[in-house]
Amino acid sequence: LYDAIVVGARCAGSPTAMLLARKGHRVLLVDRATFPSDVVSTHFITVDGVARLAQWGLLDRVRATGCPDLPPAARFLVRGEALSTPAPPIGLPSLCPRRTVLDQALMEAAREAGAEVRLGFSVRDVLKDDTAVVGIEGQGKDGVEVTEMARIVVGADGRESFIARTVGAEKYNVRKGATCGYYSYFSGIDCHAAEVYIQDSKAAFLFPTNDGRTCVVNEWPIAEFKTLRADIEGNVMRTFDAVGQGQRVRAGKREERWYGKQLGDSFYRKPFGPGWALVGDAGFYKDPILGQGINDAFRDAEALANAIDAGLTGQRPMEEALAAYEKTRNNETAPIYEITAAFATLDPPPVFVDMIRMAAQQAAAAR
Ligand SMILES: Cc1cc2nc3c(=O)[nH]c(=O)nc-3n(C[C@H](O)[C@H](O)[C@H](O)COP(=O)(O)OP(=O)(O)OC[C@H]3O[C@@H](n4cnc5c(N)ncnc54)[C@H](O)[C@@H]3O)c2cc1C
């Protein structure tokens, strides 16, 4: 019997497993993927997320993968007007590590903390008794079906969470998906900070990442997905031209294919019930336009690990601890959820632009 089984071993699952294992719990961490492997996601990590990596003792390990330190605040231009995103004055950079190396580092840290890790392991069912989830059924690389029992099963299995669907976790505060996008990796672009341009209902981003490459990103309204997909490279270049950055991108060379998709609805899910909990995108997903997902996954992993620890050790009834986890998550993310929805229109009303500007001024004044 495990204390916790965590399904999904990326930004949300590996830190949850690592923190529970560090508290002395017996943890099984599984993922159907093998590592290192990529996901369809860009990977800018805000300073808050970098601060968590530092607290967990993992910052040097992520930096050692070769992703450059970036200025804490992204450079934002909305309709030609320069903004600076708020960044807490804590003397740390922001980072943009490839998910291949970030997720690998997080998974290894969970293993080093004592979690048992099984990769290439696909969870096929959730086991229940009369009142609660009690374990999982799944298949490892060898094709053998196994069951494993635990006091709690954590779904860190992403936006389309199998665990959430199987336990019937309800969505709430849903916002219709508003954007679609493509990105790729270029060498030879002179770029040393995260840059965001929003103009004429289109967004263009540049993120310096590992191996001297720059992640070149385009976000369009979802209604224009067919047009965008019909000529990805041409449309990306036209978007960068429109914001005055086309020459810089053309000076570089595309080194990988284009990755992208239509971005789905944003939502919260009820993140707990008898014997189960959700963390990361499984419990809370929003449009990636402000690059919050990884930081949110880290924050919620820490909060959930603390709540589960309190429940498992009897410091607090499990249900009460998990209800507090949901409440804190929702309170802390409510303002940025609204701001994200406004930016995902790709035409944010000036009041939301003002909110970003005011927050940046407050952060600067606090320095
Ligand atoms: C286009 C795009 C761009 C983005 N850009 C950014 C950005 O710049 N910055 C940022 O912070 N966030 C960004 N995000 C959001 C970010 O990708 C997510 O918030 C983050 O990946 C969530 O991590 P997670 O661990 O919750 O889920 P995921 O990364 O989705 O990992 C879930 C894991 O669960 C595993 N799994 C699923 N089902 C099963 C099963 N049945 N059995 C076993 N394993 C299973 C999967 O294999 C996967 O490895 C972006 C998202 C998209 C789509």
The ligand as a MOL file (V3000), in Angstrom:
LIG
                    3D

  0  0  0     0  0            999 V3000
M  V30 BEGIN CTAB
M  V30 COUNTS 53 58 0 0 0
M  V30 BEGIN ATOM
M  V30 1 C 0.7150 25.8590 -26.6490 0
M  V30 2 C 0.9580 25.9770 -25.1660 0
M  V30 3 C 1.9190 26.8540 -24.7100 0
M  V30 4 C 2.1590 26.9730 -23.3330 0
M  V30 5 N 3.1320 27.8400 -22.9020 0
M  V30 6 C 3.4050 27.9490 -21.5920 0
M  V30 7 C 4.4530 28.8010 -21.1230 0
M  V30 8 O 5.1740 29.4450 -21.8960 0
M  V30 9 N 4.6590 28.8730 -19.7770 0
M  V30 10 C 3.8920 28.1770 -18.8930 0
M  V30 11 O 4.1080 28.3060 -17.6830 0
M  V30 12 N 2.9190 27.3380 -19.2960 0
M  V30 13 C 2.6570 27.2050 -20.6150 0
M  V30 14 N 1.6860 26.3460 -21.0410 0
M  V30 15 C 0.9510 25.5640 -20.0280 0
M  V30 16 C 1.7770 24.3580 -19.5420 0
M  V30 17 O 2.1330 23.5550 -20.6540 0
M  V30 18 C 0.9530 23.5230 -18.5670 0
M  V30 19 O 0.3770 24.3550 -17.5900 0
M  V30 20 C 1.8130 22.4490 -17.8960 0
M  V30 21 O 2.3180 21.5470 -18.8470 0
M  V30 22 C 0.9780 21.6570 -16.8920 0
M  V30 23 O 1.7480 20.6120 -16.3930 0
M  V30 24 P 1.0360 19.3040 -15.8510 0
M  V30 25 O 2.1120 18.5050 -15.1800 0
M  V30 26 O -0.1780 19.6540 -15.0790 0
M  V30 27 O 0.4810 18.5180 -17.1390 0
M  V30 28 P 1.2110 17.9590 -18.4350 0
M  V30 29 O 2.4540 18.6940 -18.7340 0
M  V30 30 O 0.1410 17.9030 -19.4790 0
M  V30 31 O 1.6370 16.4600 -18.0380 0
M  V30 32 C 0.6750 15.4600 -17.8460 0
M  V30 33 C 1.3750 14.1090 -17.8710 0
M  V30 34 O 0.3990 13.1230 -17.5100 0
M  V30 35 C 0.6620 11.9520 -18.2600 0
M  V30 36 N -0.5750 11.1590 -18.3510 0
M  V30 37 C -1.7680 11.5650 -18.8560 0
M  V30 38 N -2.6720 10.5630 -18.7640 0
M  V30 39 C -2.0210 9.5020 -18.2130 0
M  V30 40 C -2.4160 8.1670 -17.8890 0
M  V30 41 N -3.6710 7.7250 -18.0830 0
M  V30 42 N -1.4880 7.3380 -17.3570 0
M  V30 43 C -0.2230 7.7760 -17.1370 0
M  V30 44 N 0.2040 9.0270 -17.4180 0
M  V30 45 C -0.6930 9.8700 -17.9460 0
M  V30 46 C 1.0970 12.4780 -19.6400 0
M  V30 47 O 1.8610 11.5110 -20.3290 0
M  V30 48 C 1.9070 13.7200 -19.2610 0
M  V30 49 O 3.2830 13.4260 -19.1900 0
M  V30 50 C 1.4100 26.2130 -22.4080 0
M  V30 51 C 0.4360 25.3150 -22.8730 0
M  V30 52 C 0.2180 25.1880 -24.2370 0
M  V30 53 C -0.8270 24.2080 -24.7170 0
M  V30 END ATOM
M  V30 BEGIN BOND
M  V30 1 1 1 2
M  V30 2 1 2 3
M  V30 3 2 2 52
M  V30 4 2 3 4
M  V30 5 1 4 5
M  V30 6 1 4 50
M  V30 7 2 5 6
M  V30 8 1 6 7
M  V30 9 1 6 13
M  V30 10 2 7 8
M  V30 11 1 7 9
M  V30 12 1 9 10
M  V30 13 2 10 11
M  V30 14 1 10 12
M  V30 15 2 12 13
M  V30 16 1 13 14
M  V30 17 1 14 15
M  V30 18 1 14 50
M  V30 19 1 15 16
M  V30 20 1 16 17
M  V30 21 1 16 18
M  V30 22 1 18 19
M  V30 23 1 18 20
M  V30 24 1 20 21
M  V30 25 1 20 22
M  V30 26 1 22 23
M  V30 27 1 23 24
M  V30 28 2 24 25
M  V30 29 1 24 26
M  V30 30 1 24 27
M  V30 31 1 27 28
M  V30 32 2 28 29
M  V30 33 1 28 30
M  V30 34 1 28 31
M  V30 35 1 31 32
M  V30 36 1 32 33
M  V30 37 1 33 34
M  V30 38 1 33 48
M  V30 39 1 34 35
M  V30 40 1 35 36
M  V30 41 1 35 46
M  V30 42 1 36 37
M  V30 43 1 36 45
M  V30 44 2 37 38
M  V30 45 1 38 39
M  V30 46 1 39 40
M  V30 47 2 39 45
M  V30 48 1 40 41
M  V30 49 2 40 42
M  V30 50 1 42 43
M  V30 51 2 43 44
M  V30 52 1 44 45
M  V30 53 1 46 47
M  V30 54 1 46 48
M  V30 55 1 48 49
M  V30 56 2 50 51
M  V30 57 1 51 52
M  V30 58 1 52 53
M  V30 END BOND
M  V30 END CTAB
M  END
